[in-house]
Amino acid sequence: MNSLQLTKIKQHFTNNSLPDVKGEVSRELLKLQPLIQPDASIAIAVGSRGIKDLLLIVKEVAEFIKKNKAHPFVVPAMGSHGGATAEGQKGILADYGISEKNIGVPVQSSMEVAELPQGDSPVPVYMDRQAYESDGVILINRIKQHTDYHSTYESGMVKMSVIGLGKEKEASAIHQHGVKGLSVFIPLVAKEIFATGKILGGIAIVENAYDETMLVKALKTDEFFEEEPALLEIASKNMPSLPFNNIDMLIIDQLGKNLSGVGIDPNIIGRTKIFGQKEPDKPTIKAILVSDLTDETHGNAMGIGLADVITRKLYDKIDFPSTYTNIITSSFLERGKVPIVAETDKEAYEIALRSCGYLKKGEEKIMRIKNTLNLGEVYVSQAILKEIKNSGRIEIVKENVSLFKNETDFSSF
């Protein structure tokens, strides 16, 4: 079959991963040792993102708590994810290996919340009831640019303490106010949560452009507000990016909540689709095609509205109740709208290509990525390769790779 030929390239990002993540976590945890009292019940709050060393870090925190003669248990801290059900959220953690069998401590999942004093918060303040009734909470989360807004506090400890631990009720209360709720209200709500003394501290994780752990830092709660912005700046400087900014068609193999809160990271593709929010200046992409969902997303297709064309195989995997719960809670409905559905990868490609307007054969600027989290290796057309081959940022891995393996399906990534 006559097929578009792409070149597989490797991007050169700074490779600054930690050589001994377990040892670094163990050393950092010593900072929290004075906060762990014997016989205390300690909740370990864990979110829904696919963090590279999440299982290792959760296990290390659990062991640390047990060594200090306290009693740890895990609670999901993921807002409305997992279809806003206890079973769904426990299932997400299980996909990451976080289960009682693997961790050696109970995983207690519930959507029940305790309402806390509102104080100066502009919205009601909630916390997972099991976490609130414990003797203290330790958060584990990655610090990263948020997919909806940019501010002093984005994805990290402050947000997890509010939306993550606040379950669906807090997520709805915050998102009802749109971007203002996220960028302005979250720190105000966090202040009231921290005032309860229930959150002892946390382990902040920063990953590099290769999706590897480059930094872990134990923070006491009174350090969250001061320390998190600097960690966010480090994370932002180490984010991956596409190797070229003027693209006709971007083919994305996978969309999923385990990869990004929006399934596809808007910071990577240059599309936000939030009313009133300015779209990123780059990259500019005429058409985005998404081929499939990850297994780990459990049918949650949050973010399909950022694409122009999807495949039937993706559409048939969508769990609409789970997706819509997440979309409606966020209030950003555009991101849940279903794009054109093509029967095959080949048909999706042809529709997306047609939407780009007239493109001279051989000059199509086409790029294929596995997902928006893993950008170390990507495929590019000859027109893009010509523009970037002398940039010093890439190396050619393999030339003349067919986009299709047969008449209907993309070749393996």
Residue pairs with C-beta under 8 A, 6 or more apart in sequence:
1 402
1 404
1 406
1 407
3 402
3 403
3 404
4 364
4 366
4 381
4 402
4 403
4 404
5 382
5 399
5 400
5 401
5 402
5 403
6 366
6 368
6 379
6 380
6 381
6 401
6 402
6 403
7 379
7 380
7 381
7 382
7 385
7 396
7 398
7 399
7 400
7 401
8 377
8 378
8 379
8 396
8 397
8 398
8 399
8 401
9 243
9 377
9 378
9 379
9 380
9 385
9 388
9 394
9 395
9 396
9 397
10 376
10 377
10 394
10 395
10 397
11 209
11 240
11 243
11 375
11 376
11 377
11 378
11 393
11 394
12 392
12 393
12 394
12 395
13 208
13 209
13 210
13 238
13 240
13 376
14 208
14 209
14 238
15 208
15 210
16 208
16 214
16 238
17 208
17 210
17 212
17 213
17 214
18 24
18 212
18 213
18 214
18 215
18 216
21 53
21 56
21 57
21 213
21 216
22 56
22 60
24 216
25 56
25 57
25 60
25 61
25 203
25 216
26 60
26 64
28 203
28 216
28 217
28 218
29 60
29 61
29 64
29 203
29 218
30 218
31 201
31 218
31 219
31 220
32 64
32 138
32 200
32 201
32 218
32 220
33 64
33 68
35 136
35 200
35 201
35 220
36 42
36 64
36 65
36 68
36 70
36 136
36 200
37 70
37 135
38 68
38 69
38 70
39 69
39 70
39 71
40 70
40 71
40 134
40 135
40 136
41 70
41 71
41 73
41 134
41 135
41 136
42 65
42 70
42 71
42 72
42 73
42 134
42 135
42 136
42 137
42 138
42 200
43 72
43 73
43 74
43 75
43 128
43 130
43 131
43 134
43 136
43 137
43 138
44 58
44 61
44 62
44 65
44 72
44 73
44 74
44 75
44 105
44 137
44 138
44 140
45 75
45 76
45 77
45 128
45 131
45 137
45 138
45 139
45 140
45 141
45 160
45 164
45 165
45 202
46 54
46 58
46 74
46 75
46 76
46 77
46 93
46 98
46 140
47 76
47 77
47 78
47 140
47 141
47 160
47 164
48 76
48 78
48 81
48 82
48 89
48 92
48 257
48 258
49 141
49 142
49 258
49 261
50 96
50 256
50 258
50 259
50 296
50 373
51 57
51 142
51 205
51 207
52 207
52 211
52 212
52 213
53 205
53 213
54 96
54 98
54 140
55 96
55 97
55 98
55 102
57 140
57 203
57 205
57 216
58 74
58 98
58 103
58 140
59 102
59 103
59 104
61 72
61 138
61 140
61 203
62 72
62 74
62 103
62 104
62 105
63 104
65 71
65 72
65 138
66 72
66 104
66 105
70 135
72 105
73 105
73 106
73 107
73 108
73 130
73 134
74 93
74 98
74 103
74 105
74 106
74 107
74 108
75 107
75 108
75 109
75 110
75 128
75 130
75 131
75 137
75 165
76 82
76 89
76 90
76 92
76 93
76 107
76 109
77 128
77 131
77 139
77 141
77 160
77 164
77 165
78 89
78 92
78 164
79 163
79 164
79 166
79 167
79 168
79 170
79 171
79 329
80 167
80 168
80 171
80 172
80 325
80 326
80 329
81 88
81 89
81 92
81 257
81 300
81 326
82 88
82 89
82 90
82 91
82 92
82 298
82 322
83 298
83 300
83 319
83 321
83 322
83 325
84 111
84 167
84 168
84 325
84 326
84 329
85 111
86 109
86 110
86 111
87 109
88 298
88 322
89 109
89 111
90 107
90 109
91 298
92 257
92 258
92 296
92 298
93 99
93 107
93 109
94 107
95 258
95 295
95 296
95 298
96 258
96 296
98 107
99 107
100 106
100 107
108 130
110 128
110 129
110 130
111 167
111 168
112 128
112 129
112 130
112 167
113 126
113 127
113 128
113 129
113 132
113 166
113 167
113 169
113 170
114 126
114 127
114 128
114 129
114 132
114 133
115 124
115 125
115 126
116 125
116 126
116 127
116 132
116 192
116 193
116 196
117 125
117 192
117 195
117 196
118 124
118 125
118 192
119 125
119 191
119 192
119 195
120 188
120 191
120 192
121 185
121 188
121 189
121 191
121 192
122 177
122 185
122 188
123 173
123 174
123 176
123 177
123 181
123 185
123 189
124 169
124 170
124 173
125 166
125 170
125 189
125 192
125 193
126 166
126 167
126 169
126 170
126 173
127 165
127 166
127 170
127 193
127 196
127 198
128 165
128 166
128 167
131 137
131 165
131 198
132 196
132 198
134 198
136 198
136 199
136 200
137 165
137 198
137 199
137 200
138 199
138 200
138 201
138 202
138 203
139 157
139 160
139 161
139 164
139 165
139 199
139 201
139 202
139 203
140 202
140 203
140 205
141 155
141 156
141 157
141 160
141 164
141 202
141 203
141 204
141 205
142 155
142 156
142 204
142 205
142 206
142 207
142 235
143 154
143 155
143 156
143 157
143 204
143 205
143 206
143 228
143 231
143 232
143 234
143 235
144 154
144 155
144 156
144 206
144 207
144 232
144 235
144 239
145 154
145 155
145 232
145 235
145 236
145 239
145 267
146 154
146 155
146 159
146 182
146 261
147 155
147 260
147 261
147 262
147 265
147 266
147 267
148 179
148 182
148 261
148 262
148 266
148 272
148 274
148 277
148 330
148 332
149 179
149 182
149 183
149 277
150 183
151 182
151 183
151 184
152 187
152 229
152 232
153 159
153 186
153 187
153 190
153 225
153 228
153 229
153 232
154 232
155 261
156 204
156 228
156 231
156 232
157 202
157 204
157 219
157 224
157 228
158 186
158 187
158 190
158 224
158 225
158 228
159 182
159 186
160 202
161 190
161 193
161 194
161 199
161 224
162 170
162 174
162 186
162 189
162 190
162 193
163 170
163 171
163 174
163 186
165 193
166 173
166 174
166 189
168 325
168 329
170 189
171 329
171 330
172 329
173 181
174 181
174 182
174 185
174 186
174 189
175 181
175 182
175 329
175 330
175 331
175 332
176 331
177 185
178 274
178 276
178 331
179 274
179 276
179 277
187 225
190 224
190 225
193 199
194 221
194 222
194 224
199 221
200 220
200 221
201 218
201 219
201 220
201 221
201 223
202 218
202 219
202 221
202 224
203 216
203 217
203 218
203 219
204 215
204 216
204 217
204 218
204 219
204 227
204 228
204 231
205 213
205 215
205 216
206 213
206 214
206 215
206 216
206 217
206 231
206 234
206 235
206 238
207 213
207 214
207 235
207 238
208 214
208 238
209 238
209 239
209 240
209 241
209 375
209 376
210 240
210 376
211 240
211 373
211 374
211 376
214 238
215 231
215 234
217 227
217 231
219 227
219 228
239 267
240 268
240 375
240 376
241 268
241 375
242 250
242 268
242 283
242 367
242 369
242 375
242 378
243 367
243 378
243 380
243 384
243 388
243 391
243 393
243 394
244 283
244 365
244 367
244 380
244 384
244 387
244 388
245 282
245 283
245 284
246 283
246 284
246 365
247 283
247 284
247 285
247 286
247 365
247 366
247 367
247 384
248 285
248 286
248 287
248 353
248 356
248 359
248 364
248 365
248 366
249 285
249 286
249 287
249 288
249 289
249 349
249 352
249 353
249 356
249 364
249 365
249 366
249 367
250 269
250 285
250 287
250 288
250 289
250 366
250 367
250 368
250 369
251 289
251 291
251 349
251 352
251 366
251 367
251 368
251 369
251 403
251 410
252 264
252 288
252 289
252 290
252 291
252 307
252 368
252 369
252 370
252 371
252 372
253 290
253 291
253 292
253 368
253 369
253 370
253 371
253 410
253 413
254 290
254 291
254 292
254 293
254 294
254 370
254 371
255 263
255 264
255 290
255 292
255 293
255 294
255 297
255 301
255 303
255 304
255 307
255 314
255 371
256 263
256 293
256 294
256 296
256 297
256 300
256 371
257 263
257 296
257 297
257 298
257 300
257 302
257 326
258 294
258 296
258 297
259 265
259 294
259 297
259 371
259 372
259 373
260 303
260 372
260 373
261 302
262 302
262 303
262 306
262 335
263 297
263 300
263 301
263 302
263 303
263 304
263 306
264 288
264 290
264 303
264 306
264 307
264 371
264 372
265 372
265 373
266 272
266 273
266 280
266 306
267 280
268 372
268 375
269 283
269 285
269 288
269 306
269 372
270 279
270 280
270 281
270 282
270 283
270 284
270 285
271 279
271 280
271 285
271 288
271 306
272 278
272 279
272 280
273 305
273 306
273 332
273 334
273 335
274 332
274 334
275 334
286 355
286 356
286 357
287 308
287 309
287 352
287 353
287 355
287 356
288 306
288 307
288 308
288 309
288 352
289 307
289 308
289 309
289 310
289 348
289 349
289 352
290 304
290 307
290 309
290 310
290 311
290 314
290 339
291 310
291 311
291 313
291 314
291 345
291 348
291 410
292 311
292 313
292 314
292 317
293 299
293 301
293 314
293 317
293 318
294 371
298 319
298 322
299 317
299 318
299 319
299 322
299 323
300 319
300 322
300 323
300 326
301 314
301 317
301 318
301 319
301 323
301 336
302 323
302 326
302 327
302 330
302 335
302 336
303 335
304 310
304 314
304 318
304 323
304 335
304 336
304 337
304 338
304 339
305 333
305 334
305 335
305 336
305 337
305 338
305 339
306 335
307 339
308 339
308 340
308 352
308 355
309 339
309 340
309 341
309 342
309 348
309 351
309 352
309 355
310 338
310 339
310 340
310 341
310 342
310 348
311 341
311 342
311 343
311 344
311 345
311 348
312 341
312 342
312 343
312 344
315 338
315 341
323 336
324 336
327 333
327 335
327 336
340 351
342 348
342 350
342 351
344 408
344 409
345 404
345 408
345 409
345 410
346 404
346 407
346 408
346 409
347 408
349 403
353 359
353 364
356 364
362 382
362 383
363 383
364 381
364 383
365 381
365 383
365 384
366 380
366 381
366 383
366 384
367 378
367 379
367 380
367 381
367 384
368 378
368 379
368 380
368 403
368 410
368 413
369 375
369 378
369 379
370 377
370 413
377 397
379 401
379 403
380 388
385 396
388 394
389 396
401 411
402 411
403 410
403 411
404 410
404 411
405 411
405 412
